[in-house]
């Protein structure tokens, strides 16, 4: 079975966004344990990066700990990289995507 992951599910997990993070993580875990193939639309990677960046910025401001845009963007990219690490199947090849002059390797999109 194939499952297309919504951008918001990834944002929930990466940012631990309440109240959805736990449910989103559970859905991903259930899919993995039932051998469901997870997909993330490659055209949404910049949207994902931007929305995660905005979420992290909002959280920092709300906590009274504003950070520079560069720091928040770097954190967003690191969290996205961590998010895809354990979801990369062996039957897929990496897709190189440009994220504002940086490159990110995701393995959700193209079958060999």
BELWO-V725021 format. One record per residue. N is the residue number from 1. PSI is psi in radians with two decimals (999 if undefined). OMEGA is omega in whole degrees, 0 to 359 (* if undefined). NEAR is the number of other C-alpha atoms within 10 Angstrom. Layout:
# BELWO-V725021
n=N psi=PSI omega=OMEGA near=NEAR
n=N psi=PSI omega=OMEGA near=NEAR
This chain:
# BELWO-V725021
n=1 psi=2.58 omega=179 near=8
n=2 psi=2.53 omega=179 near=10
n=3 psi=2.15 omega=177 near=12
n=4 psi=2.11 omega=181 near=11
n=5 psi=2.25 omega=175 near=16
n=6 psi=2.55 omega=179 near=14
n=7 psi=-0.69 omega=182 near=17
n=8 psi=-0.51 omega=177 near=16
n=9 psi=-0.78 omega=178 near=18
n=10 psi=-0.73 omega=179 near=24
n=11 psi=-0.74 omega=178 near=25
n=12 psi=-0.83 omega=184 near=20
n=13 psi=-0.82 omega=183 near=21
n=14 psi=-0.69 omega=184 near=23
n=15 psi=-0.05 omega=185 near=18
n=16 psi=0.71 omega=183 near=15
n=17 psi=2.21 omega=179 near=19
n=18 psi=2.51 omega=4 near=10
n=19 psi=0.26 omega=191 near=9
n=20 psi=-0.27 omega=187 near=15
n=21 psi=-0.80 omega=183 near=19
n=22 psi=-0.76 omega=180 near=13
n=23 psi=-0.73 omega=179 near=14
n=24 psi=-0.76 omega=178 near=21
n=25 psi=-0.70 omega=178 near=17
n=26 psi=-0.72 omega=179 near=13
n=27 psi=-0.75 omega=179 near=14
n=28 psi=-0.78 omega=179 near=19
n=29 psi=-0.73 omega=179 near=14
n=30 psi=-0.71 omega=179 near=12
n=31 psi=-0.79 omega=181 near=16
n=32 psi=-0.71 omega=182 near=14
n=33 psi=-0.30 omega=178 near=9
n=34 psi=0.32 omega=178 near=10
n=35 psi=0.67 omega=175 near=11
n=36 psi=2.34 omega=178 near=14
n=37 psi=2.16 omega=181 near=15
n=38 psi=2.39 omega=180 near=19
n=39 psi=2.53 omega=172 near=17
n=40 psi=2.15 omega=182 near=18
n=41 psi=2.11 omega=184 near=13
n=42 psi=-0.52 omega=179 near=17
n=43 psi=-0.21 omega=182 near=10
n=44 psi=0.08 omega=185 near=12
n=45 psi=-0.70 omega=178 near=18
n=46 psi=-0.64 omega=176 near=14
n=47 psi=-0.73 omega=178 near=13
n=48 psi=-0.85 omega=180 near=21
n=49 psi=-0.82 omega=181 near=21
n=50 psi=-0.83 omega=182 near=16
n=51 psi=-0.62 omega=175 near=16
n=52 psi=-0.74 omega=177 near=27
n=53 psi=-0.81 omega=180 near=23
n=54 psi=-0.72 omega=179 near=16
n=55 psi=-0.81 omega=179 near=18
n=56 psi=-0.69 omega=178 near=23
n=57 psi=-0.79 omega=179 near=21
n=58 psi=-0.76 omega=180 near=14
n=59 psi=-0.72 omega=180 near=15
n=60 psi=-0.75 omega=179 near=14
n=61 psi=-0.78 omega=180 near=11
n=62 psi=-0.57 omega=180 near=10
n=63 psi=-0.01 omega=181 near=9
n=64 psi=0.41 omega=181 near=9
n=65 psi=1.07 omega=181 near=10
n=66 psi=2.47 omega=179 near=15
n=67 psi=2.90 omega=179 near=13
n=68 psi=2.71 omega=178 near=9
n=69 psi=-0.71 omega=181 near=12
n=70 psi=-0.72 omega=180 near=10
n=71 psi=-0.77 omega=181 near=12
n=72 psi=-0.73 omega=179 near=19
n=73 psi=-0.71 omega=178 near=19
n=74 psi=-0.73 omega=178 near=13
n=75 psi=-0.72 omega=178 near=17
n=76 psi=-0.78 omega=180 near=25
n=77 psi=-0.70 omega=179 near=21
n=78 psi=-0.76 omega=180 near=13
n=79 psi=-0.67 omega=178 near=18
n=80 psi=-0.68 omega=178 near=22
n=81 psi=-0.76 omega=177 near=15
n=82 psi=-0.69 omega=181 near=12
n=83 psi=-0.73 omega=184 near=16
n=84 psi=-0.31 omega=186 near=16
n=85 psi=-0.89 omega=184 near=12
n=86 psi=0.13 omega=181 near=9
n=87 psi=0.13 omega=182 near=17
n=88 psi=2.00 omega=180 near=17
n=89 psi=2.74 omega=181 near=15
n=90 psi=-0.23 omega=182 near=9
n=91 psi=0.30 omega=178 near=9
n=92 psi=2.71 omega=176 near=14
n=93 psi=2.68 omega=183 near=16
n=94 psi=2.60 omega=175 near=16
n=95 psi=2.13 omega=180 near=16
n=96 psi=2.18 omega=181 near=13
n=97 psi=2.37 omega=178 near=16
n=98 psi=2.17 omega=176 near=12
n=99 psi=1.59 omega=179 near=14
n=100 psi=1.00 omega=178 near=8
n=101 psi=0.01 omega=173 near=7
n=102 psi=2.74 omega=180 near=9
n=103 psi=2.47 omega=182 near=12
n=104 psi=2.28 omega=180 near=17
n=105 psi=2.02 omega=177 near=14
n=106 psi=2.60 omega=181 near=23
n=107 psi=0.58 omega=181 near=23
n=108 psi=-0.26 omega=202 near=22
n=109 psi=-0.61 omega=190 near=15
n=110 psi=2.20 omega=176 near=14
n=111 psi=2.61 omega=176 near=12
n=112 psi=999 omega=* near=7
